[in-house]
């Protein structure tokens, strides 16, 4: 359904975030009055885990949230409980994740710091362990889990035999690694750099080297809220487009890192956070606006869905293209993009043709690319 643009604007909007650098557009829009300029009174709810965030959004306790695209898709398809009426009107960030392994100690042989992202050596280490190493991912239905599986499977690892994945909330992965509860993790910024700076882990690879400019976090909203409060959603997207443009400027990065480090906000470590922002020195820098980061491409959704099917999480008879189009709604983004002078509304949907996939000639992904491109 299309949002009713004639309804009275709802000024109160509840937005959920996690303690991640990807939350910067929300925090900047609030701090700099971008929401208020467009008539929105936004309340930010900092949640402890992706599961909390997804549940609160699904049950209407939040109106919108910074979310993981695979988690939104899984929720909408009923893969983690009753089907949730969630949609994605825009992307928020690209890149920013890292795969980290512990350096090892006298009791635990580590792989970090010895292979620098060399997959065959990682595979050799995995297979040499007396039992499958336990690797942390931030949610089962996450870009992190899918990209970790892809990266290791490209070296010949079997994710269901050679290693075990467990869910660890992002802000807990460094402690879990330091305590030996996991051998490594894939998580978003700033936690990979935090592990390195603390000396408890080494970054083997940034996920942008696996899939250049890969979509990372998105804005998800409850479908009922989108239908009933179309003007508020338009204002929300416009404010976030403006915030994304600010977040992409290296000259703003110090101030944004300071904002994200504030105790009354996200309380993120300043140095590691700054490393992940534009102009930073980390292995990964988050992209917020350039390259049409904000466009929710159906091709990207289909890629995530095909990976879920690849690992047996999704039935073979699910119409992936239909599911992608149900959840990813660039048509709802178009009026905001037009209002901000970025593209004419009629041209926004054509950006689908610019969507990039990882190694589209790889048989694992070529069919996903062809499916979307042919429609």
Secondary structure, DSSP 4 states (H G I P E B T S, - for coil): ----TTSPPP-EEEEEE-SSGGGHHHHHHHHTTHHHHTT-EEEEEE-SSHHHHHHHHHTTS-SEEEEEHHHHHHHHTTTTSS---EEEEEE--B--EEEEE--B-SSSB--TTTSTT-HHHHHHHHHHSSSPEEEEES-SSSHHHHHHHHHHHTTT--TTTTEEEEE--GGGHHHHHHTTS-SEEEEETTHHHHHHHHTS-EEEEEGGGTSTT-B-EEEEEEHHHHHHTHHHHHHHHHHHHHHHHHHT-GGGHHHHHHHHH-TTTT---HHHHHHHSTT--SS---BSSTTTTT---HHHHHHHHHHHHHTTSS-TT--HHHHHHHHB-HHHHHHHHHHTTSS-HHHHGGGGGG---TTTTSHHHHHHHHHHHT-
